[in-house]
Amino acid sequence: MTLGSKFNFELDEFQGRHIGSVIRMNGRIAGIELGLDEIVDEYEPPVRKAWATLGEPRLLVIGSYRMGFNLAAEGTGARLQVWIDYQLPSRAALRWMGWLLGSAYAGWCVRRMVEDARRGF
């Protein structure tokens, strides 16, 4: 889904672990420069975290988004809920890509977070 690209991450002094913490990402996919800034707007470790884009992200198939997770004890284990709410790209030239691929990309993002959490436990 990332076409072999690599993104660079810049974290503020809070390292994404504080309400108001800012995370900056940038990179290239197929020679196209992409990037975004996110702000942590909910943080209740270890049960909840949410973050949202700041301004207009430079992405191909989704526009602004808010993403997060909730973790709750359930029986002898835990239930993880990961979600993303996104808008289509605001640029008309990219909106068609959002209609075509936005849902698949958002699903990939959520699955990747779930897989990372599973590996962590």
C-alpha positions in Angstrom: 0.0 0.0 0.0 3.0 2.3 0.4 4.6 1.3 -2.9 7.9 0.6 -1.2 8.2 4.1 0.1 9.6 5.2 3.4 8.3 8.0 5.6 10.4 10.1 7.9 8.9 10.8 11.4 9.7 13.9 13.4 8.4 13.8 17.0 8.2 16.7 19.4 9.6 16.6 23.0 6.5 14.7 24.1 7.1 11.9 21.5 3.4 11.6 20.7 2.6 10.7 24.3 0.8 13.8 25.5 -2.3 15.7 24.5 -1.2 18.4 22.1 1.9 16.5 21.0 2.7 17.0 17.3 4.0 14.3 14.9 5.3 15.3 11.4 5.7 12.8 8.6 7.1 13.2 5.2 8.4 11.1 2.3 8.0 10.2 -1.3 5.9 7.7 -3.2 6.6 7.1 -6.8 8.5 10.4 -6.9 5.6 12.4 -5.4 6.3 14.3 -2.2 3.8 13.6 0.6 3.5 14.7 4.1 1.3 15.6 7.0 1.2 16.8 10.6 -0.8 15.1 13.3 -1.8 16.2 16.8 -2.6 13.9 19.6 -6.1 15.0 20.9 -6.9 12.2 23.3 -4.4 10.3 25.5 -5.3 8.0 28.3 -2.6 5.3 28.5 -3.0 2.5 28.2 -6.7 2.5 27.2 -7.2 5.2 24.7 -5.4 7.4 22.2 -6.6 9.5 19.2 -4.9 11.8 16.8 -5.9 14.0 13.9 -4.3 15.7 11.0 -3.4 19.4 11.3 -4.1 21.5 8.2 -4.4 19.9 4.8 -2.3 16.7 4.5 -0.4 16.1 1.3 -1.7 12.5 0.6 -2.9 10.7 -2.4 -6.0 8.7 -1.5 -7.3 10.2 1.7 -7.5 13.8 3.0 -7.8 14.9 6.6 -8.4 12.2 9.1 -8.8 11.3 12.8 -7.6 7.9 14.0 -7.4 6.2 17.3 -7.9 3.1 19.5 -9.7 2.0 22.6 -8.5 -0.9 24.7 -10.8 -2.6 27.3 -10.4 -5.6 29.5 -12.6 -8.5 28.5 -12.6 -11.8 30.3 -9.0 -12.9 30.7 -7.9 -10.8 27.7 -8.6 -7.5 26.1 -10.7 -6.0 23.3 -9.0 -3.6 20.9 -11.0 -1.2 18.8 -9.1 0.7 16.1 -10.8 3.3 13.9 -10.3 5.9 11.3 -12.6 8.7 10.1 -11.3 10.3 6.9 -12.3 12.8 4.3 -11.5 12.4 0.6 -8.7 14.6 -0.7 -9.8 18.2 -1.2 -7.9 18.6 -4.5 -10.2 17.7 -7.3 -7.4 16.0 -9.2 -7.0 13.5 -6.4 -10.6 13.0 -5.3 -11.2 10.2 -7.8 -8.3 8.3 -6.3 -10.0 8.7 -2.9 -13.3 7.4 -4.2 -11.5 4.5 -5.8 -8.9 3.6 -3.1 -9.7 5.5 0.1 -11.6 2.8 1.8 -9.0 0.2 1.0 -6.2 2.4 2.2 -8.1 3.2 5.5 -8.7 -0.5 6.0 -5.0 -1.2 5.5 -4.1 1.5 8.1 -6.5 -0.1 10.7 -5.3 -3.6 10.0 -1.7 -2.6 10.3 -2.3 -1.0 13.7 -4.1 -4.2 14.9 -1.3 -6.3 13.7 1.3 -4.1 15.4 -0.7 -4.4 18.7 -1.0 -8.1 18.3 2.8 -8.4 17.9 3.3 -6.2 20.9 1.3 -8.6 23.1 
